[in-house]
Amino acid sequence: MKKRKLGNSGMEVSPVTLGGNVFGWTIDKEESFRILDSFMDAGFEFIDTADSYSWWVPGHDGGESERIIGEWMKTRNNRDKVIISTKVGSQTRERPKNISREHIQKAVEGSLKRLNTDYIDLYQTHFDDEVTPVEETLVAYDQLIMEGKVRAIGVSNMSVERILESLKLAEEGLPKYETLQPLYNLMEREAFEKELLDLAEENEMGVISYYSLASGFLTGKYRSEADLNKSVRGEGVRKYLNEKGMQVLKVLDEIAENHQTTPATVSLAWLLSKPTITAPIVSATNEKQLASIIEATRLRLEFEDLERLNVVSEWRRE
């Protein structure tokens, strides 16, 4: 499997990132371990989580996903074989969004403890609080990098203006955001392609897209309102149950049938065909879903397939 550069961090990763948001939420520790084992056994190593997963579940306070991953790495004794990405700054039930220096310094210690490690490969700004000076945030990361607690930093859910301001400060000696984690999939192309694609390319940032399967819609699992109760995440795809969504699924179905694969695999293969995309983030709650994710790295779509998907999912630039 050919690895891809993670920005200019010096790290190289497999072309898919395993999303850890489901660990401790829709799957328990035992099943999470099975998914993680299978992912690694298939030759992958890049795992994404956050210190806030999964605070929205009754009885949870955040950190559940990190804790499971940490227990798994300790049990398997494989920390040196895994590239761990986690995030800081998200709101929880107890706190608002926060990327202040004080919060980052406190939050990283919690993440390190839960992950059973003394360093984080990629530490990302999860959500911008929009009030902390970007310089303050970068100074906090600079300290963590100097202490050896963080190898590289990335950013997600921040305005273009604040990202650009951060990148300018990096030219003056502060750490540079080496990765960008945007919302991007066949149903949600506009925000990334209109505002962030050029920025990522010009600054050589690795792109690890989230909601790569549009919360499961692009698997074909949800085709009517009656299907929304198939999962606790079902309500999140209601907005895709429209004419465009049905047309996208139709094309995915046809291409998947031609290649004897699944709509999910085709959707991910489309993402992987984009030169700017480094490693889409995808979650799996069972072995079958994981198999379709892994297969995407082997599927080579024809030019005609890609064109059909580009056209059916296009947005109109004003």
Number of C-alpha atoms within 10 A of each C-alpha: 11 8 14 16 17 22 23 16 19 10 15 17 20 19 23 27 27 24 21 27 22 18 28 24 20 16 16 14 18 12 16 24 20 14 22 21 14 15 23 16 10 11 11 23 20 23 24 24 27 25 29 25 25 25 19 13 12 7 8 16 16 21 20 25 29 30 23 22 25 20 16 22 20 14 11 11 10 11 17 7 12 15 19 22 22 26 26 24 23 20 17 17 11 8 9 11 17 22 27 21 20 12 15 20 15 10 16 22 14 16 24 20 14 19 26 19 15 12 22 23 19 24 28 24 27 24 19 23 18 13 10 13 15 19 17 14 21 24 15 19 27 19 16 20 18 10 11 13 19 21 18 26 25 25 25 21 16 18 14 12 9 14 20 14 14 21 19 13 16 15 10 9 9 18 23 25 27 23 26 28 24 21 19 23 23 22 21 18 15 18 13 18 14 12 12 17 17 13 17 19 15 8 16 18 26 24 27 26 24 22 19 26 26 20 17 19 25 28 22 17 16 23 19 13 12 9 14 18 11 11 13 10 12 18 15 14 20 15 10 19 14 11 8 14 19 17 14 23 23 15 18 25 19 14 23 19 12 10 14 9 16 22 26 25 25 30 25 28 21 21 22 20 15 9 9 17 23 28 27 26 24 26 24 23 17 13 14 9 17 18 15 19 25 18 16 23 19 11 17 15 17 10 8 10 18 17 13 15 20 15 10 19 19 15 15 5 7 3
